[in-house]
Structure formats: C-alpha cells, structure tokens
Amino acid sequence: MSKKAIFTALFSALALTGTVASFSLMSAAPAVAQASEAKAIVDNAKSQGLIGETAGGYLAVIASAPRDVVNAMNEINIRRKSLYTKLARQQNIQIDVVAAVTAEKIKDKAQSGEKFLDKEGNWITIP
C-alpha cells in the first residue's frame, strides 16, 4: 500500500470515527492520544531533552527522567497504541505502519531543539 493510500485511509478512518474535527491527520493521532496534563509534562520534558519522539511513533526516554515524566510518557504511549490499533484494524493494515506514518508527521511538526530517534537508532536534534 502506498503512503498516499495509507494517509487517505487513515484520514478517512479518523473522519468516520469523529476524531477529525478541525484538524488534519498530521495532528490527529497525537492530539487525541494525549491527555492535557500528561501532554504538558511531556512537552516540558521534550524541551529539556529528557524524552523524545521515535520513528516507531512512540515517546522514549533520552536521559534519566523523573517518575512523573516517565508516567506521563507511558500514558501517552498507551493512548497512542490504542489509537494506532483501532486505525489499523479499520484499515486492515499493520499497527506499526500506522505508528510510523504518524511518527513522520510528528517529526515534521517537532519544535526546534527537540529530539527524534531515527530508524537507525540515532537521536537527532530537530533544527
């Protein structure tokens, strides 16, 4: 399945489930997957370089992080996995495909200075 077909399928799935309102696929999965308190903690930790996004579509610890940061990160990852699973089932594609497509969009929207773990296992800093 081509990336264009995957994007179209994911957007359609989000639209059908009522997940898409006034935002696009580029932000739909992360926006839905993050509770506001956990998101605030994670955003702060990302700006401090404690955690970062991965090419696999999930958050990961870069450096030693306090328990509240790890808990918030885990909460978001659980919510993301749930959403990825739902979308994958609806579109009859693998969960890791949904997660990887979302990861590309997250990377494109990342703030300067945030970290991203690429497919080769290297942490890169977003310019």
N, C-alpha and C positions, 0 to 999 in steps of 0.2 A: 504494500500500500504506500503511495507516495506521501510526502509530507503535506502537500496541499490537500490531499484527500483526508489525511488524519486531522488537519486543522479544521476542515469543513465538517467532518464527522463530530469532532469534539465540540465545536461551536453549536452544531445542531442539537447535540445531546444536552448541552447546557441550556439552550433556549427551551427545549422541550421540558426540562425539569424545573424551569422557572429560575434557574441560577443566574441567567444573564438578564440583567435589567438594563442599566445604562452603561455597563462596562463591557469591554471586549474579552475574548478568550485570553488575550495577553495577561490580563489581571484576574480573570475569573477564578481559577483554581486557588491561587494563593489567598485572594480576598475572602473566599468562602471558607477556606481551611483555617483561618486564624481568628481565634477569639481575641477581642481587643486588648485584654490585659497581657496575654501571652505575646501578642504581636508587639506591644510596646516594650516588653522586656527583651524580646528577640531583636527588635530594631536597634535598641540601645547596645546590646551585646555585639551585634554585627558592626556597628560604628566603632566599637572598641577593639575589634579584631579578635573577639573571643570565639565566635562562631561564624560560619559562612554557608553559602548555598553550594550544592553539589550538582554535577552533571546528571546525577541519578534522580534529581527532583526533590531531594530532602535536605534538611539542615544537618550540619555536622560541627562538632567541637574542633576548633583550631588549637586553642591553648586551654589551660586549666580554667574552668568556668565554675562560678558558684552554683550551688544546688538549685536556686530559683531559676537561673538561666537554663540549666540542663532540663529542668522540669517543663519550662515553657517551650523549649525546643522540642522535647518529646511530645508534648501536647499537640503542637502544630504538625509534627511529622505523622502522628496518629491520624489527625484530621485529614491531612493530605492523602495518606494511604487509603483512607475510606473513600474519599472523593475519586481518587485515581481508579480504585477498584470498581466503583459504580460506573464511571465513564467507560472503562474498559469493557465491562460486561455489556453495557448498552450498545457499544460499537463493535463488539466481538473482536477486540484486539488485546494484546498483552498489556498488563499493568505497567511494565517498565517502558513501554512505548509512550503511553500517556504521560508518565513521570518525566521521561527525557524530553518530550516536546514542551512540557511545562517548564522544565529547567532552562531550556533555551530562552523562553520568554522572560523568565525571572532574571536571567543573566543580562538580557537586553535592557531591563528596567532597573538594574542594580545601581546603587549610588556610588559615586567616585570614592575609592578607598576601601570598599567592601571586598571581601574575599570570595573566590569561586574555585571549587575543586574540579579541575577538568577531568576528562575521560582517562588521561594518562596518570592521574593521581597527584598532580601538581597544584598547589594552591597558587592562584594568580590574583593579583590585585586589580580591581576594575579601575581603569584610568579616569 
